[in-house]
């Protein structure tokens, strides 16, 4: 199971603030939660993007 920084209740509060939505064509907002989790991981660890774990995707 993947460790998440955001709880489901927190995600519900912020998900509509991010650009894109499931109905948009292309890869915009393909997985906003995973992207936000990656951003929070970078902010929490202070690591560069190149060190982002594979579990966050490309």
N, C-alpha and C positions, 0 to 999 in steps of 0.2 A: 504494500500500500504506500502510495506516495505521500510524503509529509507535506502538508499545506500550511501556509502562514495565515491565510484568511479562513475564517470560519464561514459556514454557509450563510449565517445571518449577516455577516459583514459583506459578503459578496452580493447578497440581495440588495443591500443599501447602495452599493457603488456601481453595479453592472450597467445601469442605464446612463451613467455619466461618461462612459467610454464611447469613442467613436465607432461607427459601424454597427451592424446588427446581423443576425442570422440570415435575414432575407436579402442582404446586399450581395451582389455578384462579386466574384473574385475572392481573394484571400483576406480582404479587410475584415478584421474582427473574427477570423477563423476560430481562434480560441482566446478571447480576451482575458479569461480568468488565468490561463496559463501564462500569458504575457505579463499580467499584473503580478502574478506570483514571482516571475523571473525578475521584474523590476524591484520588487520588495526584497528578494534575495540579494541582489546587487547592493541595494541600499543598506541592508542589515550587515552584510559581510565586508563591504568596502572593496570587494574583488573587481577586477576588470571584466568586461563582457566576455572576453576570450576564455575566462575560467568558469563560465556558467556551466553547471552540470548538464549532462545530456538529457536528464529527465525533464528539462524544460523545453526541449525541442530545439528547432533551428532559430 
